[in-house]
Amino acid sequence: MKKLIIISAVILLLLCSCTTHNTVDGELTVYFADVGKADLIILKCGDRYGLIDAGYKANRDKADEILGEFGVKTLDFALATHNDKDHIGGMAHIIEKYSPETLYITPLKSSEKQYKNMLDAAALKGTDVKELKKGGGFSFGGAVFDVLSPDDSLLALNNENESSIVLKMRYGDNSVLFMGDAQIKSEEVIISYYKSELLCDVIKIGHHGSSKASSQVFLSKTKARYAVISTGDDEPAADVTLKAVSECGMKLYNTDTDGDIIMTTDGKNITFTAKGK
């Protein structure tokens, strides 16, 4: 009987370990495009592709250029962190041309034209539309995405930035925190829910390095080694944000000065390449 109990315990431990560790599928690439104060992020895992935000409508050619270099015909998913035009202005084009299987969106609705265009394109292409909020998630190749925000209290504020989808991507032993345009209120709510879940290797800084996001308290809890900011010289990152990144000992990459930024991971090691201006 005692032997049976021990064997059962070992099996249970093995099952638990299988459910908490994602399977690495070669190299994963995260391409942070230089599109000024906007977000356009392309992910590659094996022969699968995804996209987080699509920049302005005027950034369509940039998206096509990068996706063309990869030889992309279709996307596994497209995700709109929130409904501001510097994040979804180009999303209708992405959906129309690359037919993502799934479009992930925040639950907060919008009356803006770019939001309607995005949903209309998804309907015409037969793209499945799914809302994401705290506790949700999805997988992509060997990567697992957990949604840390927004929760119902943030959605109730009816604020685009605080409704941003905040994602933690886990790939092997490495992880990336994508903050969208989440601001300090969102950070406070996230801190109230999570501790170890905030730990990551890379953080995509919220709201383009604005002084309204990325408090030093929040950044310090991530213990990230690298930070990425997507902005332009017309609206550079705030000094207070740059100071907070520095005080936390993070190596900073900024599209404003570094141009396109390419991160690759094999699940254990992370490398960055800055293409330059």
C-alpha positions, 0 to 999 in steps of 0.5 A: 500500500505504501509503495502504491502511494509513493508511485502515485505521488511520483506520477502526480508530480510528473503530471504537474510538471508537464502542465506548468512548463511549456514545450519549446519549438525551436527559436522564437522571434519577437520583432519590435518594428520602428513605427514611431510612437505606435506599436507593431510587434510581429512574432515568429515561432517555427513556421507560425506567425502572430502579431500584437498591435498593428500601428497606425493605418500609415504603417501598413507598408512597414508591416507588409515589408517585415511580413514579406521578409518572413514570407508570411501569407497567413497569421495564426493570430492578431491581437489588439491590446486596446482601441487607440489608432496607434495600435489598431489603425492598421489592423483592418489591413492586416486582417484583410491581407493575412487572414489571421485565424483569431483576433484577440481584443479587449472587452472595452468597445469603441465608437471610433472608425478604426475599431469598426473597420477592424471588426468589419474586416474580421467578419468578412474574412471569417476571423474568430474574434475573442475578448481577453481579460484577466485570467484568460490566455492562449498558446502560440507554437511553444509559447504560452500567453497569460492575460494579467489585465484588464480586470472588471474594475479597470474596464469599468473606468471606460479608459482606453489605456487602462483597458489594455491587454497586458500579456505575459509570454512564457517560452521555455525558461524565458518570459516577456511582459507586453504592457500595451498602453497600460498606465500606473492605475493598471500597474497598481491593480496588477501588483495587487493580484500578482507577485511571482507572475510579474517576474520576466526577462523582458518588459515591453514598456507601457504607453511608449515610455510615457510618464503616466506608466512604468513606475519604478515600483512596478518595474522593480517587481518584474526584475526584468533584464531588458526593457523595450520602448516603442516611440519616436523622436517627436514624442520621446520617452519621458525622463522619469521612465528612462530613469526608472528603467536605469535604476532597475538595472535594465538594458534598454532598447528603444526604437527611437534610437535603435530602429527595429529591434529583434529579440530571439530566444531558444527558451534559455538564452535571449539575444537582441539585434538593433537594426539601427536608424 
